[in-house]
Amino acid sequence: MAVHIFEVPITNWYCPNCKATDQTRQVGPHSRFHSCPKLRGGLTAPMLPMGMDAKVTAHSREDYVGAEDVQLAPDGSPVMSIVTTRADGTNDAMVFAPTAHIRGDT
């Protein structure tokens, strides 16, 4: 009986901001994130497949925050989204919506 051994593909990742690199061995589509010291002091941001020409940017909340619970950068500023923009103009976004609250009266 023949045994077939399949190699799991290696994906090389990089961060265009802090130049960090990493590798994953995983079958199927997946992504990699890291705490980027160059992105507002350590926001969790996506890494890009090695060779992809793109940029990763953090966008501030431009609306009034008030008493809402919103995502804050380590520097204390409110963050609306993290956007990956590729050289061809397409983009992906991680959007941080405010946290909802519910109050129950007894």
C-alpha positions in Angstrom: 0.0 0.0 0.0 1.4 3.4 -1.0 1.3 6.3 1.4 0.9 9.7 0.0 2.3 12.6 2.0 0.9 16.0 1.0 2.9 19.1 1.8 1.0 21.9 3.4 1.8 25.1 1.5 3.8 27.8 3.2 2.5 31.4 3.1 5.0 34.1 3.7 3.6 37.3 5.2 4.9 40.9 5.8 3.8 44.2 7.3 4.3 47.2 5.0 4.4 49.5 8.1 6.8 47.8 10.6 8.4 45.3 8.2 7.6 42.3 10.4 7.5 38.9 8.7 5.9 35.6 9.5 5.0 32.3 7.9 2.0 30.0 8.2 1.4 26.5 7.1 -2.3 26.1 6.5 -4.5 24.6 3.8 -7.2 26.9 2.4 -7.7 30.7 2.5 -6.5 32.3 5.7 -5.0 35.6 6.9 -2.5 36.7 9.5 -2.7 39.6 12.0 -0.2 41.1 14.4 0.1 44.0 16.8 1.9 46.6 14.7 4.0 49.1 16.6 4.0 51.5 13.7 0.2 51.6 13.3 -1.1 54.0 16.0 1.1 52.4 18.7 0.2 48.8 18.4 -3.2 48.2 16.7 -3.9 44.7 15.6 -3.5 44.8 11.8 -3.5 42.4 8.9 -0.2 41.2 7.4 0.0 40.9 3.6 1.1 38.0 1.5 4.8 38.5 0.6 5.0 40.3 -2.7 1.6 42.1 -2.5 2.0 45.8 -3.2 -0.4 47.4 -0.7 -0.6 49.7 2.3 -2.4 49.3 5.6 -3.7 52.4 7.3 -5.8 53.2 10.4 -8.6 55.8 10.2 -9.8 57.9 13.1 -13.4 58.1 14.1 -14.7 61.4 12.8 -18.1 61.3 14.5 -18.9 62.3 18.0 -18.0 59.5 20.4 -19.9 60.7 23.5 -20.5 57.8 26.0 -20.2 55.0 23.4 -17.7 52.2 23.8 -15.5 52.4 20.8 -12.2 50.8 19.7 -9.3 52.9 21.0 -5.7 52.8 19.8 -3.0 52.3 22.4 -2.4 56.0 22.2 -6.0 56.6 23.4 -7.4 57.9 20.1 -10.7 56.4 18.8 -10.3 54.2 15.7 -13.0 53.8 13.0 -11.3 51.2 10.7 -8.1 49.6 9.4 -8.0 49.6 5.6 -5.8 47.6 3.3 -5.4 49.3 -0.1 -3.8 47.4 -2.9 -1.9 49.0 -5.8 -4.8 48.2 -8.2 -7.1 50.4 -6.1 -9.1 47.6 -4.4 -9.4 47.5 -0.7 -10.5 45.6 2.4 -11.6 47.2 5.7 -11.9 46.1 9.3 -14.6 48.4 10.7 -15.0 48.9 14.4 -18.6 49.5 15.3 -19.5 50.9 18.8 -20.4 48.3 21.4 -24.1 48.0 22.1 -25.4 48.0 25.7 -28.6 46.7 27.1 -30.0 47.4 30.6 -32.4 45.1 32.3 -34.8 46.5 35.0 -35.9 44.0 37.6 
